[in-house]
Amino acid sequence: MKKAVLIVALVASFIAVFPLSVRVADPFFTYRFHEDWHNTVLLIWPDQPNGNASWTIHVKQLGVSRQEIRLELMGDGISGLIYEAKPDEIIPLRSRLGGPAGAFVILAANLVLWGAGWLFLWFVIRLMHRRTQSPPVSEA
């Protein structure tokens, strides 16, 4: 019974850490903006997107007349731009690029966070166990 509870706790915690892993791995897909890169996403739609592709847009209000816009094409990977939009100009800030292998980056982040959490818990339990098992110190 004890092993079954441990296995369920391991699996449940691995799944529970996933949203945090996505946030931790996200910077690995963001690069500084390069003008010479071919960007399939800017302010126009590409000529022929993949049939299974989908567009996502995230708008963050930076001020009264400033927005940070994150526009991405999600298909076999991520391709997109992060730019700042003002009423009279658009400033490209960063490029987003991640292929299908990006899932392994997220998996690696998940494994590191999950393993670090369980290692920390193991150290805490071991430290508490030592304190309860240590003999009392007698005063002379």
N, CA, C and O atoms as a DFTB+ gen file, in Angstrom:
560 C
 N C O
     1  1       0.821      -1.190       0.000
     2  2       0.000       0.000       0.000
     3  2       0.867       1.256       0.000
     4  3       0.554       2.237      -0.675
     5  1       1.962       1.218       0.765
     6  2       2.847       2.360       0.871
     7  2       3.502       2.671      -0.482
     8  3       3.662       3.834      -0.852
     9  1       3.877       1.611      -1.212
    10  2       4.495       1.800      -2.531
    11  2       3.492       2.367      -3.525
    12  3       3.850       3.195      -4.363
    13  1       2.261       1.936      -3.442
    14  2       1.232       2.430      -4.357
    15  2       0.995       3.926      -4.136
    16  3       0.831       4.679      -5.096
    17  1       0.977       4.352      -2.882
    18  2       0.785       5.768      -2.566
    19  2       1.969       6.577      -3.088
    20  3       1.783       7.668      -3.629
    21  1       3.177       6.055      -2.932
    22  2       4.366       6.738      -3.426
    23  2       4.329       6.871      -4.948
    24  3       4.648       7.933      -5.482
    25  1       3.947       5.818      -5.641
    26  2       3.865       5.858      -7.101
    27  2       2.821       6.873      -7.560
    28  3       3.064       7.641      -8.491
    29  1       1.674       6.875      -6.914
    30  2       0.629       7.845      -7.272
    31  2       1.127       9.266      -7.006
    32  3       0.885      10.163      -7.814
    33  1       1.819       9.482      -5.885
    34  2       2.348      10.809      -5.563
    35  2       3.400      11.243      -6.583
    36  3       3.431      12.409      -6.977
    37  1       4.259      10.323      -7.013
    38  2       5.277      10.635      -8.021
    39  2       4.636      11.024      -9.350
    40  3       5.014      12.030      -9.951
    41  1       3.693      10.254      -9.800
    42  2       3.034      10.531     -11.083
    43  2       2.222      11.819     -11.010
    44  3       2.281      12.642     -11.923
    45  1       1.472      11.994      -9.937
    46  2       0.650      13.203      -9.799
    47  2       1.515      14.451      -9.729
    48  3       1.171      15.473     -10.322
    49  1       2.627      14.386      -9.016
    50  2       3.499      15.562      -8.915
    51  2       4.194      15.844     -10.238
    52  3       4.440      17.007     -10.561
    53  1       4.518      14.811     -11.014
    54  2       5.124      15.008     -12.333
    55  2       4.167      15.767     -13.245
    56  3       4.583      16.654     -13.990
    57  1       2.900      15.420     -13.184
    58  2       1.886      16.098     -14.001
    59  2       1.625      17.511     -13.466
    60  3       1.432      18.444     -14.245
    61  1       1.618      17.666     -12.150
    62  2       1.319      18.963     -11.541
    63  2       2.402      20.002     -11.816
    64  3       2.104      21.196     -11.852
    65  1       3.636      19.583     -12.009
    66  2       4.748      20.505     -12.251
    67  2       4.764      20.991     -13.703
    68  3       5.450      21.964     -14.015
    69  1       4.024      20.332     -14.587
    70  2       4.081      20.651     -16.019
    71  2       3.787      22.119     -16.345
    72  3       4.543      22.698     -17.125
    73  1       2.746      22.759     -15.807
    74  2       2.514      24.174     -16.149
    75  2       3.693      25.081     -15.787
    76  3       3.995      26.024     -16.519
    77  1       4.350      24.808     -14.678
    78  2       5.520      25.581     -14.292
    79  2       6.680      25.303     -15.252
    80  3       7.449      26.210     -15.570
    81  1       6.809      24.068     -15.711
    82  2       7.876      23.704     -16.643
    83  2       7.749      24.443     -17.967
    84  3       8.753      24.842     -18.558
    85  1       6.532      24.625     -18.428
    86  2       6.307      25.357     -19.678
    87  2       6.781      26.797     -19.523
    88  3       7.407      27.347     -20.429
    89  1       6.488      27.405     -18.385
    90  2       6.923      28.788     -18.143
    91  2       8.443      28.877     -18.021
    92  3       9.044      29.832     -18.513
    93  1       9.068      27.903     -17.376
    94  2      10.522      27.903     -17.209
    95  2      11.215      27.701     -18.557
    96  3      12.242      28.327     -18.817
    97  1      10.678      26.845     -19.410
    98  2      11.304      26.533     -20.700
    99  2      11.031      27.586     -21.764
   100  3      11.738      27.625     -22.771
   101  1      10.036      28.435     -21.578
   102  2       9.646      29.410     -22.598
   103  2      10.787      30.316     -23.062
   104  3      10.887      30.555     -24.265
   105  1      11.650      30.832     -22.192
   106  2      12.737      31.699     -22.675
   107  2      13.701      31.009     -23.645
   108  3      14.393      31.692     -24.400
   109  1      13.764      29.686     -23.642
   110  2      14.646      28.985     -24.568
   111  2      14.167      29.087     -26.016
   112  3      14.919      28.766     -26.936
   113  1      12.940      29.525     -26.226
   114  2      12.386      29.665     -27.570
   115  2      12.366      31.116     -28.035
   116  3      11.913      31.401     -29.144
   117  1      12.851      32.035     -27.206
   118  2      12.808      33.461     -27.527
   119  2      14.231      33.956     -27.775
   120  3      15.130      33.728     -26.965
   121  1      14.420      34.632     -28.902
   122  2      15.725      35.147     -29.299
   123  2      15.605      36.639     -29.566
   124  3      14.509      37.150     -29.793
   125  1      16.737      37.336     -29.539
   126  2      16.677      38.743     -29.892
   127  2      16.312      38.852     -31.364
   128  3      16.604      37.951     -32.150
   129  1      15.681      39.940     -31.728
   130  2      15.166      40.103     -33.082
   131  2      16.309      40.259     -34.082
   132  3      17.225      41.056     -33.876
   133  1      16.241      39.483     -35.171
   134  2      17.201      39.570     -36.272
   135  2      16.444      39.989     -37.519
   136  3      15.488      39.327     -37.922
   137  1      16.867      41.084     -38.131
   138  2      16.175      41.563     -39.319
   139  2      16.344      40.619     -40.501
   140  3      15.476      40.566     -41.373
   141  1      17.445      39.873     -40.548
   142  2      17.689      39.009     -41.705
   143  2      17.012      37.645     -41.597
   144  3      17.027      36.876     -42.558
   145  1      16.415      37.330     -40.440
   146  2      15.687      36.067     -40.330
   147  2      14.406      36.145     -41.140
   148  3      13.782      37.201     -41.235
   149  1      14.024      35.024     -41.719
   150  2      12.739      34.966     -42.423
   151  2      11.657      34.757     -41.367
   152  3      11.592      33.709     -40.724
   153  1      10.828      35.749     -41.203
   154  2       9.759      35.677     -40.204
   155  2       8.452      35.383     -40.903
   156  3       8.007      36.167     -41.741
   157  1       7.835      34.276     -40.574
   158  2       6.555      33.944     -41.183
   159  2       5.419      34.711     -40.538
   160  3       4.298      34.715     -41.048
   161  1       5.700      35.360     -39.419
   162  2       4.655      36.103     -38.723
   163  2       5.158      37.519     -38.511
   164  3       6.209      37.714     -37.900
   165  1       4.446      38.485     -38.992
   166  2       4.729      39.868     -38.646
   167  2       3.391      40.570     -38.517
   168  3       2.730      40.440     -37.487
   169  1       2.991      41.278     -39.489
   170  2       1.685      41.915     -39.447
   171  2       0.792      41.395     -40.561
   172  3      -0.345      41.841     -40.713
   173  1       1.304      40.456     -41.334
   174  2       0.529      39.871     -42.421
   175  2       0.500      38.369     -42.232
   176  3       1.374      37.810     -41.571
   177  1      -0.485      37.717     -42.798
   178  2      -0.575      36.264     -42.701
   179  2       0.366      35.651     -43.728
   180  3       0.539      36.227     -44.802
   181  1       0.978      34.511     -43.443
   182  2       1.850      33.876     -44.426
   183  2       1.029      33.384     -45.614
   184  3      -0.191      33.243     -45.528
   185  1       1.709      33.131     -46.707
   186  2       1.024      32.720     -47.941
   187  2       0.246      31.431     -47.768
   188  3      -0.936      31.362     -48.105
   189  1       0.911      30.402     -47.240
   190  2       0.242      29.100     -47.132
   191  2       0.599      28.445     -45.802
   192  3       1.558      27.677     -45.731
   193  1      -0.151      28.735     -44.760
   194  2       0.145      28.071     -43.483
   195  2      -0.242      26.608     -43.527
   196  3      -1.091      26.195     -44.317
   197  1       0.384      25.842     -42.680
   198  2       0.089      24.413     -42.547
   199  2      -1.389      24.264     -42.168
   200  3      -1.922      25.059     -41.394
   201  1      -2.041      23.241     -42.720
   202  2      -3.460      23.025     -42.439
   203  2      -3.766      22.762     -40.979
   204  3      -4.878      23.030     -40.525
   205  1      -2.798      22.239     -40.230
   206  2      -2.994      21.947     -38.809
   207  2      -2.508      23.078     -37.918
   208  3      -2.530      22.954     -36.693
   209  1      -2.072      24.173     -38.512
   210  2      -1.508      25.272     -37.735
   211  2      -2.621      26.121     -37.112
   212  3      -3.752      26.158     -37.596
   213  1      -2.261      26.792     -36.038
   214  2      -3.194      27.711     -35.398
   215  2      -2.422      28.955     -34.969
   216  3      -1.226      28.892     -34.685
   217  1      -3.110      30.059     -34.928
   218  2      -2.511      31.327     -34.534
   219  2      -2.867      31.643     -33.090
   220  3      -3.991      31.401     -32.650
   221  1      -1.906      32.185     -32.361
   222  2      -2.184      32.691     -31.026
   223  2      -1.667      34.118     -30.946
   224  3      -0.642      34.458     -31.537
   225  1      -2.378      34.929     -30.219
   226  2      -1.955      36.304     -30.013
   227  2      -2.176      36.654     -28.546
   228  3      -3.240      36.401     -27.981
   229  1      -1.149      37.239     -27.949
   230  2      -1.220      37.690     -26.557
   231  2      -0.912      39.181     -26.566
   232  3       0.133      39.597     -27.067
   233  1      -1.795      39.970     -26.026
   234  2      -1.618      41.417     -25.980
   235  2      -1.476      41.842     -24.526
   236  3      -2.321      41.541     -23.683
   237  1      -0.381      42.552     -24.255
   238  2      -0.120      43.045     -22.902
   239  2      -0.086      44.576     -22.970
   240  3       0.712      45.154     -23.708
   241  1      -0.938      45.209     -22.212
   242  2      -1.006      46.670     -22.214
   243  2       0.152      47.216     -21.401
   244  3       0.254      46.933     -20.207
   245  1       1.035      48.000     -22.030
   246  2       2.200      48.566     -21.350
   247  2       1.958      50.001     -20.889
   248  3       2.657      50.506     -20.010
   249  1       0.992      50.633     -21.471
   250  2       0.673      52.004     -21.129
   251  2      -0.605      52.406     -21.834
   252  3      -1.301      51.567     -22.406
   253  1      -0.913      53.700     -21.790
   254  2      -2.137      54.179     -22.417
   255  2      -2.124      53.926     -23.917
   256  3      -3.142      53.527     -24.483
   257  1      -0.995      54.150     -24.563
   258  2      -0.927      53.975     -26.017
   259  2       0.207      53.053     -26.430
   260  3       0.777      53.217     -27.509
   261  1       0.542      52.082     -25.581
   262  2       1.603      51.115     -25.891
   263  2       1.125      49.709     -25.555
   264  3       0.517      49.477     -24.510
   265  1       1.409      48.774     -26.462
   266  2       1.070      47.375     -26.229
   267  2       2.240      46.503     -26.649
   268  3       2.936      46.798     -27.620
   269  1       2.446      45.420     -25.901
   270  2       3.381      44.391     -26.334
   271  2       2.539      43.266     -26.918
   272  3       1.656      42.731     -26.248
   273  1       2.811      42.912     -28.161
   274  2       2.015      41.906     -28.856
   275  2       2.901      40.710     -29.166
   276  3       3.998      40.846     -29.707
   277  1       2.401      39.550     -28.812
   278  2       3.099      38.293     -29.067
   279  2       2.227      37.502     -30.025
   280  3       1.172      36.989     -29.650
   281  1       2.683      37.411     -31.269
   282  2       1.923      36.757     -32.323
   283  2       2.690      35.516     -32.759
   284  3       3.852      35.609     -33.152
   285  1       2.044      34.352     -32.692
   286  2       2.734      33.096     -32.970
   287  2       1.909      32.196     -33.874
   288  3       0.681      32.167     -33.804
   289  1       2.606      31.472     -34.713
   290  2       2.005      30.431     -35.533
   291  2       2.428      29.106     -34.914
   292  3       3.615      28.782     -34.871
   293  1       1.449      28.345     -34.436
   294  2       1.723      27.047     -33.811
   295  2       1.343      25.955     -34.790
   296  3       0.191      25.867     -35.216
   297  1       2.299      25.131     -35.143
   298  2       2.053      24.012     -36.051
   299  2       2.990      22.889     -35.666
   300  3       2.815      22.245     -34.632
   301  1       3.986      22.659     -36.507
   302  2       5.009      21.671     -36.183
   303  2       6.018      22.235     -35.192
   304  3       6.913      21.522     -34.738
   305  1       5.880      23.478     -34.867
   306  2       6.748      24.172     -33.930
   307  2       6.143      25.539     -33.660
   308  3       4.957      25.769     -33.897
   309  1       6.972      26.436     -33.163
   310  2       6.527      27.795     -32.882
   311  2       7.323      28.737     -33.771
   312  3       8.545      28.621     -33.870
   313  1       6.651      29.648     -34.402
   314  2       7.304      30.684     -35.186
   315  2       6.539      31.971     -34.937
   316  3       5.319      32.009     -35.092
   317  1       7.240      33.015     -34.555
   318  2       6.507      34.234     -34.283
   319  2       7.392      35.392     -33.908
   320  3       8.619      35.316     -33.969
   321  1       6.741      36.464     -33.518
   322  2       7.408      37.696     -33.129
   323  2       6.776      38.269     -31.875
   324  3       5.598      38.061     -31.586
   325  1       7.598      38.992     -31.148
   326  2       7.110      39.813     -30.047
   327  2       7.479      41.230     -30.433
   328  3       8.647      41.527     -30.685
   329  1       6.492      42.100     -30.478
   330  2       6.774      43.478     -30.863
   331  2       5.951      44.440     -30.034
   332  3       4.945      44.076     -29.427
   333  1       6.413      45.682     -30.030
   334  2       5.718      46.740     -29.313
   335  2       4.974      47.588     -30.328
   336  3       5.545      48.014     -31.332
   337  1       3.710      47.830     -30.066
   338  2       2.886      48.617     -30.974
   339  2       2.492      49.924     -30.307
   340  3       1.992      49.953     -29.182
   341  1       2.735      51.011     -31.043
   342  2       2.317      52.346     -30.629
   343  2       1.407      52.874     -31.726
   344  3       1.358      52.282     -32.804
   345  1       0.696      53.947     -31.498
   346  2      -0.207      54.450     -32.534
   347  2       0.479      54.775     -33.857
   348  3      -0.131      54.652     -34.919
   349  1       1.755      55.192     -33.798
   350  2       2.417      55.607     -35.025
   351  2       3.607      54.746     -35.426
   352  3       4.242      55.031     -36.441
   353  1       3.931      53.706     -34.669
   354  2       5.057      52.843     -35.043
   355  2       4.931      51.459     -34.419
   356  3       4.235      51.251     -33.426
   357  1       5.643      50.515     -35.053
   358  2       5.713      49.134     -34.573
   359  2       7.185      48.784     -34.455
   360  3       7.940      48.919     -35.418
   361  1       7.594      48.334     -33.273
   362  2       8.996      48.035     -33.007
   363  2       9.143      46.543     -32.725
   364  3       8.669      46.075     -31.690
   365  1       9.790      45.777     -33.618
   366  2      10.048      44.359     -33.333
   367  2      11.026      44.235     -32.159
   368  3      12.068      44.889     -32.146
   369  1      10.692      43.407     -31.191
   370  2      11.531      43.238     -30.003
   371  2      12.306      41.919     -30.027
   372  3      13.530      41.905     -29.894
   373  1      11.576      40.811     -30.197
   374  2      12.209      39.495     -30.140
   375  2      11.552      38.557     -31.140
   376  3      10.403      38.751     -31.536
   377  1      12.301      37.540     -31.537
   378  2      11.770      36.493     -32.409
   379  2      11.483      35.263     -31.577
   380  3      12.146      35.020     -30.569
   381  1      10.511      34.495     -31.986
   382  2      10.169      33.231     -31.318
   383  2      10.357      32.114     -32.327
   384  3       9.840      32.188     -33.442
   385  1      11.085      31.092     -31.948
   386  2      11.309      29.974     -32.844
   387  2      11.568      28.719     -32.027
   388  3      12.461      28.693     -31.179
   389  1      10.807      27.712     -32.278
   390  2      10.997      26.423     -31.618
   391  2      10.435      25.333     -32.491
   392  3       9.282      25.408     -32.917
   393  1      11.222      24.334     -32.762
   394  2      10.764      23.237     -33.604
   395  2      10.062      22.170     -32.786
   396  3       9.803      22.349     -31.596
   397  1       9.756      21.054     -33.441
   398  2       9.093      19.959     -32.734
   399  2       9.918      19.429     -31.557
   400  3       9.362      18.885     -30.602
   401  1      11.229      19.585     -31.626
   402  2      12.084      19.114     -30.534
   403  2      11.961      19.987     -29.289
   404  3      12.522      19.658     -28.244
   405  1      11.233      21.097     -29.394
   406  2      11.023      21.959     -28.236
   407  2      10.308      21.244     -27.108
   408  3      10.436      21.627     -25.945
   409  1       9.560      20.214     -27.443
   410  2       8.886      19.433     -26.401
   411  2       9.902      18.779     -25.466
   412  3       9.626      18.578     -24.283
   413  1      11.076      18.449     -26.002
   414  2      12.103      17.836     -25.161
   415  2      12.700      18.854     -24.192
   416  3      13.116      18.490     -23.092
   417  1      12.745      20.121     -24.591
   418  2      13.209      21.175     -23.686
   419  2      12.230      21.305     -22.519
   420  3      12.643      21.422     -21.365
   421  1      10.954      21.285     -22.822
   422  2       9.935      21.362     -21.777
   423  2       9.999      20.124     -20.882
   424  3       9.874      20.231     -19.662
   425  1      10.194      18.954     -21.485
   426  2      10.323      17.722     -20.705
   427  2      11.536      17.785     -19.788
   428  3      11.459      17.381     -18.628
   429  1      12.657      18.291     -20.300
   430  2      13.867      18.407     -19.474
   431  2      13.623      19.355     -18.297
   432  3      14.029      19.069     -17.171
   433  1      12.962      20.479     -18.561
   434  2      12.641      21.409     -17.476
   435  2      11.718      20.743     -16.462
   436  3      11.879      20.935     -15.257
   437  1      10.757      19.964     -16.940
   438  2       9.838      19.264     -16.051
   439  2      10.594      18.258     -15.182
   440  3      10.352      18.174     -13.978
   441  1      11.500      17.503     -15.781
   442  2      12.273      16.518     -15.026
   443  2      13.162      17.178     -13.978
   444  3      13.280      16.677     -12.860
   445  1      13.786      18.296     -14.333
   446  2      14.657      18.996     -13.385
   447  2      13.844      19.545     -12.211
   448  3      14.225      19.359     -11.055
   449  1      12.739      20.214     -12.495
   450  2      11.906      20.765     -11.415
   451  2      11.315      19.665     -10.541
   452  3      11.316      19.766      -9.314
   453  1      10.815      18.620     -11.179
   454  2      10.212      17.508     -10.452
   455  2      11.246      16.815      -9.577
   456  3      10.995      16.544      -8.403
   457  1      12.425      16.525     -10.161
   458  2      13.489      15.864      -9.406
   459  2      14.000      16.727      -8.264
   460  3      14.263      16.222      -7.172
   461  1      14.145      18.035      -8.510
   462  2      14.614      18.937      -7.456
   463  2      13.603      19.008      -6.303
   464  3      13.986      19.056      -5.134
   465  1      12.323      19.015      -6.644
   466  2      11.297      19.030      -5.598
   467  2      11.342      17.785      -4.730
   468  3      11.275      17.872      -3.504
   469  1      11.457      16.630      -5.365
   470  2      11.504      15.384      -4.593
   471  2      12.815      15.252      -3.818
   472  3      12.822      14.703      -2.716
   473  1      13.916      15.744      -4.372
   474  2      15.192      15.714      -3.660
   475  2      15.138      16.613      -2.430
   476  3      15.634      16.246      -1.365
   477  1      14.535      17.789      -2.578
   478  2      14.366      18.698      -1.439
   479  2      13.501      18.044      -0.362
   480  3      13.831      18.108       0.822
   481  1      12.400      17.417      -0.766
   482  2      11.527      16.738       0.190
   483  2      12.271      15.616       0.906
   484  3      12.097      15.424       2.109
   485  1      13.104      14.868       0.166
   486  2      13.874      13.777       0.758
   487  2      14.844      14.314       1.812
   488  3      14.982      13.727       2.885
   489  1      15.527      15.447       1.505
   490  2      16.447      16.049       2.473
   491  2      15.708      16.529       3.714
   492  3      16.195      16.341       4.829
   493  1      14.553      17.140       3.545
   494  2      13.780      17.627       4.690
   495  2      13.336      16.457       5.572
   496  3      13.464      16.519       6.795
   497  1      12.821      15.407       4.962
   498  2      12.382      14.233       5.729
   499  2      13.558      13.595       6.456
   500  3      13.434      13.189       7.612
   501  1      14.694      13.507       5.782
   502  2      15.884      12.908       6.395
   503  2      16.369      13.760       7.569
   504  3      16.753      13.224       8.609
   505  1      16.353      15.083       7.404
   506  2      16.773      15.979       8.481
   507  2      15.832      15.870       9.672
   508  3      16.281      15.836      10.817
   509  1      14.533      15.815       9.412
   510  2      13.570      15.667      10.503
   511  2      13.733      14.321      11.199
   512  3      13.611      14.227      12.420
   513  1      14.007      13.286      10.420
   514  2      14.194      11.956      10.993
   515  2      15.438      11.924      11.881
   516  3      15.424      11.294      12.939
   517  1      16.504      12.591      11.463
   518  2      17.727      12.639      12.282
   519  2      17.489      13.360      13.592
   520  3      17.982      12.932      14.636
   521  1      16.747      14.439      13.550
   522  2      16.491      15.195      14.777
   523  2      15.665      14.398      15.771
   524  3      15.872      14.507      16.979
   525  1      14.731      13.596      15.274
   526  2      13.919      12.799      16.200
   527  2      14.676      11.582      16.710
   528  3      14.352      11.077      17.785
   529  1      15.673      11.094      15.976
   530  2      16.424       9.919      16.375
   531  2      17.690      10.236      17.154
   532  3      18.290       9.331      17.734
   533  1      18.113      11.496      17.184
   534  2      19.366      11.838      17.871
   535  2      19.153      11.750      19.374
   536  3      18.099      12.134      19.882
   537  1      20.171      11.235      20.094
   538  2      20.037      11.123      21.560
   539  2      20.048      12.489      22.200
   540  3      20.698      13.407      21.699
   541  1      19.333      12.637      23.306
   542  2      19.309      13.941      23.981
   543  2      20.681      14.268      24.547
   544  3      21.409      13.388      25.007
   545  1      21.012      15.527      24.505
   546  2      22.307      15.990      25.025
   547  2      22.133      16.268      26.508
   548  3      21.263      17.036      26.919
   549  1      23.006      15.609      27.323
   550  2      22.907      15.805      28.773
   551  2      23.847      16.940      29.192
   552  3      24.947      17.090      28.660
   553  1      23.388      17.716      30.141
   554  2      24.203      18.819      30.645
   555  2      24.990      18.328      31.830
   556  3      24.475      17.601      32.679
   557  1      26.244      18.730      31.883
   558  2      27.118      18.276      32.963
   559  2      27.130      19.195      34.128
   560  3      27.824      18.937      35.112
